[in-house]
Amino acid sequence: MSTVLVALVLLPIALALVAGLVLLLARPLVVPALGVLERARFRRCLARAARGDAYLHARQIDPALRELEAAFCLMIVRSDGRLVEQIGRHHTSLLSRLLSVADDLPHQRVRLFALAKVDRLLDRRSEMQHAYVQLQGRGLRDGRRILLERELRRNARETRAAVRELVADLHLLSSRKVAYQ
């Protein structure tokens, strides 16, 4: 009888100790898993960009623009600073592709203010993302980290809207018929 009572007392204590150890070990184990998930999401964006390139080579502008629009990777990188640099280069190449689409359009002197807006938003996003990765060692409830995460989410919404606007402008310009005299 006394053994059962001792077991009933020690069991919750043992469970609490095991739960505490799991919590202590979880953070170092979660960060690499999170990095794997972030890299997989980035690879999907790279695949969409490759499909967009294939459509561009086939001179199919509308599907290419849809794929390039979906290829923007606006996630918050939490684990790997090198991934931030790769995403920045990826965005630069996407803007370059969209600019080449605009240059190939038959209309002379096309002005795309949305392209400049997207470029400005992506530059700001890159700066904020670098600062966020530097704050990685701080606690999850750190005020600066929370504020920066909120700003990154707002920037993602604004950037998506600007990319949609840019793609809509390119769709409009590519669908216009040119009257020749």
C-alpha positions as a LaTeX table, in Angstrom:
\begin{tabular}{lrrr}
\hline
Residue & $x$ (\AA) & $y$ (\AA) & $z$ (\AA) \\
\hline
Met1 & 0.00 & 0.00 & 0.00 \\
Ser2 & 2.76 & 2.45 & 0.90 \\
Thr3 & 4.53 & 1.61 & $-2.37$ \\
Val4 & 1.45 & 2.60 & $-4.33$ \\
Leu5 & 1.24 & 5.91 & $-2.46$ \\
Val6 & 4.92 & 6.64 & $-3.09$ \\
Ala7 & 4.43 & 5.76 & $-6.77$ \\
Leu8 & 1.43 & 8.09 & $-7.00$ \\
Val9 & 3.45 & 10.93 & $-5.47$ \\
Leu10 & 6.58 & 10.34 & $-7.55$ \\
Leu11 & 4.76 & 9.83 & $-10.86$ \\
Pro12 & 3.61 & 13.47 & $-11.24$ \\
Ile13 & 7.04 & 14.70 & $-10.18$ \\
Ala14 & 8.70 & 12.45 & $-12.76$ \\
Leu15 & 6.27 & 13.60 & $-15.46$ \\
Ala16 & 6.96 & 17.24 & $-14.61$ \\
Leu17 & 10.73 & 16.64 & $-14.84$ \\
Val18 & 10.37 & 14.88 & $-18.20$ \\
Ala19 & 8.14 & 17.67 & $-19.52$ \\
Gly20 & 10.71 & 20.26 & $-18.35$ \\
Leu21 & 13.54 & 18.42 & $-20.09$ \\
Val22 & 11.50 & 18.17 & $-23.29$ \\
Leu23 & 10.86 & 21.91 & $-23.19$ \\
Leu24 & 14.55 & 22.62 & $-22.65$ \\
Leu25 & 15.56 & 20.38 & $-25.55$ \\
Ala26 & 12.72 & 21.37 & $-27.87$ \\
Arg27 & 14.10 & 24.76 & $-28.91$ \\
Pro28 & 17.43 & 23.44 & $-30.22$ \\
Leu29 & 15.57 & 20.66 & $-32.01$ \\
Val30 & 12.83 & 22.88 & $-33.45$ \\
Val31 & 15.18 & 25.45 & $-35.04$ \\
Pro32 & 16.75 & 22.99 & $-37.53$ \\
Ala33 & 13.32 & 21.56 & $-38.36$ \\
Leu34 & 12.02 & 25.07 & $-38.94$ \\
Gly35 & 15.00 & 25.75 & $-41.22$ \\
Val36 & 14.17 & 22.68 & $-43.28$ \\
Leu37 & 10.57 & 23.87 & $-43.68$ \\
Glu38 & 11.66 & 27.38 & $-44.67$ \\
Arg39 & 14.10 & 26.04 & $-47.28$ \\
Ala40 & 11.40 & 23.75 & $-48.69$ \\
Arg41 & 9.02 & 26.69 & $-49.01$ \\
Phe42 & 11.74 & 28.69 & $-50.77$ \\
Arg43 & 12.41 & 25.79 & $-53.16$ \\
Arg44 & 8.72 & 25.85 & $-54.11$ \\
Cys45 & 9.06 & 29.55 & $-54.95$ \\
Leu46 & 12.14 & 28.77 & $-57.06$ \\
Ala47 & 10.16 & 26.08 & $-58.90$ \\
Arg48 & 7.38 & 28.58 & $-59.65$ \\
Ala49 & 9.97 & 31.00 & $-61.04$ \\
Ala50 & 11.38 & 28.22 & $-63.24$ \\
Arg51 & 7.88 & 27.48 & $-64.56$ \\
Gly52 & 7.45 & 31.19 & $-65.24$ \\
Asp53 & 10.71 & 31.17 & $-67.18$ \\
Ala54 & 9.52 & 28.21 & $-69.22$ \\
Tyr55 & 6.32 & 30.08 & $-70.08$ \\
Leu56 & 8.35 & 33.16 & $-71.02$ \\
His57 & 10.52 & 31.10 & $-73.37$ \\
Ala58 & 7.34 & 29.73 & $-74.94$ \\
Arg59 & 6.06 & 33.34 & $-75.33$ \\
Gln60 & 3.04 & 32.66 & $-73.09$ \\
Ile61 & 2.92 & 35.93 & $-71.19$ \\
Asp62 & $-0.24$ & 35.48 & $-69.09$ \\
Pro63 & 0.69 & 32.15 & $-67.46$ \\
Ala64 & 4.26 & 33.40 & $-67.04$ \\
Leu65 & 3.06 & 36.47 & $-65.17$ \\
Arg66 & 0.86 & 34.34 & $-62.90$ \\
Glu67 & 3.79 & 32.05 & $-62.04$ \\
Leu68 & 6.18 & 34.95 & $-61.48$ \\
Glu69 & 3.64 & 36.65 & $-59.22$ \\
Ala70 & 3.30 & 33.47 & $-57.15$ \\
Ala71 & 7.10 & 33.03 & $-57.03$ \\
Phe72 & 7.66 & 35.94 & $-54.63$ \\
Cys73 & 8.76 & 34.47 & $-51.29$ \\
Leu74 & 7.40 & 36.77 & $-48.57$ \\
Met75 & 7.76 & 34.52 & $-45.55$ \\
Ile76 & 9.44 & 35.58 & $-42.33$ \\
Val77 & 12.75 & 33.73 & $-42.10$ \\
Arg78 & 13.34 & 32.70 & $-38.51$ \\
Ser79 & 16.26 & 30.30 & $-38.65$ \\
Asp80 & 18.87 & 30.95 & $-41.34$ \\
Gly81 & 20.49 & 34.26 & $-42.26$ \\
Arg82 & 21.87 & 32.80 & $-45.50$ \\
Leu83 & 18.32 & 32.11 & $-46.65$ \\
Val84 & 17.55 & 35.82 & $-46.29$ \\
Glu85 & 20.32 & 36.60 & $-48.78$ \\
Gln86 & 19.10 & 33.92 & $-51.20$ \\
Ile87 & 15.56 & 35.25 & $-51.05$ \\
Gly88 & 16.85 & 38.76 & $-51.75$ \\
Arg89 & 18.70 & 37.55 & $-54.84$ \\
His90 & 15.61 & 35.61 & $-55.91$ \\
His91 & 13.46 & 38.74 & $-55.66$ \\
Thr92 & 16.00 & 40.71 & $-57.69$ \\
Ser93 & 15.89 & 38.09 & $-60.43$ \\
Leu94 & 12.08 & 38.13 & $-60.40$ \\
Leu95 & 12.05 & 41.90 & $-60.80$ \\
Ser96 & 14.53 & 41.54 & $-63.64$ \\
Arg97 & 12.26 & 39.04 & $-65.39$ \\
Leu98 & 9.25 & 41.30 & $-64.97$ \\
Leu99 & 11.25 & 44.21 & $-66.34$ \\
Ser100 & 12.25 & 42.13 & $-69.36$ \\
Val101 & 8.56 & 41.31 & $-69.94$ \\
Ala102 & 7.81 & 45.04 & $-69.88$ \\
Asp103 & 10.66 & 45.74 & $-72.30$ \\
Asp104 & 9.39 & 43.10 & $-74.72$ \\
Leu105 & 5.95 & 44.67 & $-74.92$ \\
Pro106 & 5.26 & 46.43 & $-78.23$ \\
His107 & 4.47 & 49.78 & $-76.62$ \\
Gln108 & 7.27 & 52.30 & $-76.48$ \\
Arg109 & 8.28 & 54.03 & $-73.27$ \\
Val110 & 6.28 & 52.00 & $-70.80$ \\
Arg111 & 6.24 & 53.47 & $-67.30$ \\
Leu112 & 5.73 & 51.03 & $-64.49$ \\
Phe113 & 5.49 & 52.85 & $-61.18$ \\
Ala114 & 4.43 & 49.60 & $-59.55$ \\
Leu115 & 7.84 & 48.10 & $-60.37$ \\
Ala116 & 9.60 & 50.86 & $-58.44$ \\
Lys117 & 7.14 & 50.43 & $-55.57$ \\
Val118 & 7.78 & 46.67 & $-55.40$ \\
Asp119 & 11.54 & 47.28 & $-55.50$ \\
Arg120 & 11.32 & 49.79 & $-52.65$ \\
Leu121 & 9.14 & 47.46 & $-50.54$ \\
Leu122 & 11.48 & 44.52 & $-51.12$ \\
Asp123 & 14.52 & 46.61 & $-50.13$ \\
Arg124 & 12.79 & 47.61 & $-46.90$ \\
Arg125 & 11.76 & 43.99 & $-46.30$ \\
Ser126 & 15.34 & 42.82 & $-46.71$ \\
Glu127 & 16.57 & 45.34 & $-44.13$ \\
Met128 & 13.86 & 44.33 & $-41.65$ \\
Gln129 & 14.50 & 40.63 & $-42.25$ \\
His130 & 18.23 & 41.05 & $-41.53$ \\
Ala131 & 17.38 & 42.87 & $-38.29$ \\
Tyr132 & 14.91 & 40.13 & $-37.37$ \\
Val133 & 17.49 & 37.39 & $-37.84$ \\
Gln134 & 19.93 & 39.35 & $-35.65$ \\
Leu135 & 17.30 & 39.36 & $-32.89$ \\
Gln136 & 16.94 & 35.59 & $-33.20$ \\
Gly137 & 18.63 & 34.86 & $-29.87$ \\
Arg138 & 16.21 & 37.01 & $-27.92$ \\
Gly139 & 13.09 & 35.68 & $-26.29$ \\
Leu140 & 9.87 & 35.22 & $-28.18$ \\
Arg141 & 8.26 & 38.01 & $-26.16$ \\
Asp142 & 10.95 & 40.60 & $-26.87$ \\
Gly143 & 9.23 & 43.88 & $-27.77$ \\
Arg144 & 11.54 & 44.74 & $-30.67$ \\
Arg145 & 11.17 & 41.28 & $-32.16$ \\
Ile146 & 7.37 & 41.40 & $-31.90$ \\
Leu147 & 7.27 & 44.85 & $-33.48$ \\
Leu148 & 9.58 & 43.77 & $-36.29$ \\
Glu149 & 7.51 & 40.67 & $-36.96$ \\
Arg150 & 4.37 & 42.82 & $-37.17$ \\
Glu151 & 6.13 & 45.18 & $-39.60$ \\
Leu152 & 7.29 & 42.23 & $-41.72$ \\
Arg153 & 3.71 & 40.95 & $-41.96$ \\
Arg154 & 2.45 & 44.41 & $-42.97$ \\
Asn155 & 5.24 & 44.68 & $-45.53$ \\
Ala156 & 4.29 & 41.27 & $-46.95$ \\
Arg157 & 0.68 & 42.43 & $-47.46$ \\
Glu158 & 1.81 & 45.67 & $-49.10$ \\
Thr159 & 4.33 & 43.86 & $-51.30$ \\
Arg160 & 1.75 & 41.29 & $-52.43$ \\
Ala161 & $-0.62$ & 44.12 & $-53.35$ \\
Ala162 & 2.12 & 45.97 & $-55.24$ \\
Val163 & 3.14 & 42.78 & $-57.10$ \\
Arg164 & $-0.52$ & 42.20 & $-58.02$ \\
Glu165 & $-0.70$ & 45.79 & $-59.30$ \\
Leu166 & 2.49 & 45.33 & $-61.32$ \\
Val167 & 1.28 & 42.08 & $-62.87$ \\
Ala168 & $-2.11$ & 43.66 & $-63.63$ \\
Asp169 & $-0.33$ & 46.55 & $-65.39$ \\
Leu170 & 1.71 & 44.10 & $-67.43$ \\
His171 & $-1.42$ & 42.07 & $-68.28$ \\
Leu172 & $-3.16$ & 45.24 & $-69.41$ \\
Leu173 & $-0.22$ & 46.36 & $-71.52$ \\
Ser174 & 0.25 & 42.93 & $-73.09$ \\
Ser175 & $-3.44$ & 42.62 & $-73.99$ \\
Arg176 & $-3.69$ & 45.97 & $-75.77$ \\
Lys177 & $-3.77$ & 45.85 & $-79.53$ \\
Val178 & $-1.47$ & 48.19 & $-81.37$ \\
Ala179 & $-2.93$ & 50.03 & $-84.36$ \\
Tyr180 & $-0.47$ & 50.20 & $-87.22$ \\
Gln181 & $-0.71$ & 52.83 & $-89.95$ \\
\hline
\end{tabular}
